Amino acid sequence: MATTKLDGLITRTTVILEKPADWEEWIFLQKDSADRHHLWSMVNPHLDEAALEELEEPAAVELEQYHNKTKEDTGVVLKDMTTKEFQRYQQVERNYDRTLARYTIKKKALNNFTQEIGQTINRRHIHLIQSNNTAWLEEWLHVVRMCEAVNLPDITSPRAQRDFLLAIKGLDNTWATTQQATLF
């Protein structure tokens, strides 16, 4: 489902991912959005998880890394550094600041992109993009609820349990018979 939004002189098209037929348009718009912020290599769903680029915060610069200790050191690294050591430290610190700024911008863009995805997926499919260890259970529960909604006999009646008990009866007749009695 496509919607349009007028924002001043700009018209924005949004595709809500509701069904498989929406995928091509939806992924095209998501790729465009991700490309604007150089995120596609981090979020491309066609890549294996191992192939996705990860966003890593740059390591902080430690003053001690740029000072060679001598016998005359006072214990205050900044005071003990030579001019060359201090200049090298300043250069690395500036590079770190720029890298940290790029990281922060990219992290914010990634958060915004994640929010955008959440806003363009039909609510009933949100469970598919949640990442946790019980995703399979949530998906199974979702399917069971959908089956209950259409009164599927395998869900609304004890048919599956009865079939299971009949199958296991050969292994443990007493237990299966007892369970059948409590089931019906």
N, C-alpha and C positions, 0 to 999 in steps of 0.2 A: 504494500500500500504506500503510495507516494503522497506526500503533503508538501505544500509550498508555504513559505513564510516570507512576507515582505518586510525588509529591514532597511528603511530609508529608500535608497535607490537600488538596493541589492535584493534580488529574489533568491532565496535559498530553497533548495529542494531536499526534502528528507524522505528517505524510504524506511518504512517500518518493516522489519523482518518478521513476517507472520507465517510464511509458508515457503517451501523450497523454491517456488517460482520467483520469489523476491530476492533470492540470493545474489544473482549477477548484478543487479542494480545496486543492492545494498553494499556488497563488497567493493564495487567500483567507487562508491562515495566514501567508504571507509578508507580505502587505499589512498584516495585523493587527499583526504584529511590527514592521514598518517604521513604521507609524502611531504606535505607542507612543513612538517616539523621533524623530518628525517627519522621517523619512527617505524617505517614499514619493515625494516630488517629486524625489528624487535617484536612485531605483532602479526606478521604474515602467517595466516592460518594454514597455508599450503606447505610451510616448512616444518620439519621435525623439530621437536622441542630443543634438541641438542644443537640445532643449526641456528636457532634464534639468538640474536645479539642480546647481551644482558647489559643493563644500565648499572654501572658500578660507580659508587662515590669515590672521588680521588682521595688518595692517602694524604694526610696532612704532612706538611714539611716540618721536620725537626731541626732545630738550630744546631744541635750537636753533630748532625750528619755532615756538616760543612766546616767543621773545625778539627784540625789536627792537633791533638794535645801535645803540649811541651812541658818541660820541667818548670818553666817560669809561670805557668798558668796560676791564676788566682782563684779559680773555681767558678768564676762568673763567665760563662761562655761568650756572651756578647762582648764583654770587655777584653777577653783574651783573643778574640778573632783578629786575624790580619785583615788588611784592607781588601785583598783579593778574595779571601774567604767570605768576608761580609758581602762583597759585590756579587759573588756567586750565589750566596744565600738569597740575596734580594732578587736576583734574576729568577731563581727557582720559585721563590715565593710569589712573584708576579705571575709566573706561568701557572702556578697552583691556583691563584685567585681567578684567573681567566678560565681554567679548566673547571673549577668549582662553579663558576657562574654558568658555564655551558651545561654542566650537570644539573644544576638547579632549574634552568630553563627547560631542559629536556624532561626532567622529572615532573615538572608542572604540566608540560604538554602531554606527557603520558597519562597523568591523572585525569586531565581534561578529556583525553581520548577515551579512557575507560568510562568516564561518565557519559560521554557521547554515545558510546556503544550501548550502555545501559538504557539510554533514552530512546534508542532506535530499534530495540528488540521488544517484540510483543511480550507483555507481562507473563503470559503463561509459559514462555520459553526461558525466563530468567534463570530457572534452576539448572539449565544446561550450561550456563557460563560460570556458575559459582564453582570456585575451586576449593574443595575440601576432601577429606578422606572418605566421607560418606556420600559422595556424589552418586554412586551406584544405587544406594538405598533410597535416596531422594528421587532418583529417576524411576525406580521400581514403584515407590509409593505414588508417584505422579501417574504412572501407567495404571496402577490399581484403581486410583480415583477416577480416571477416565473410563475404565471398564465398568466401575460401579455406576457412573453417570448414565451409561447406556444399558444398564441392567444385563450385562454379560453373564450368562449362567455359570461360567467357570468361577466367577467372583462372588456372585450373590447366592449361590447354592454350594453345598458341601461336595460338589462333584469331584473336585481335585483331591480332596481328602479321602473320599470314598475310593477313588482309583488308586491312590497311594496305599491305602490299607489293604485293598485286594491284591496289589502287587507284592506287598510285604508278608501277606498271610502265610506264604510258604516258608518263610524264614522264622517267624514267631507267631504261630497261630493263636496262642492264648492272648498275647498282647494286642494283636490286630483285632481280635474279636471283642475284647474289652473296649478298645478305642472306638470300634464301630458302634457298640452299644451306647456309648456316651455321645457319639456324634449324632445319632438319629433319635 
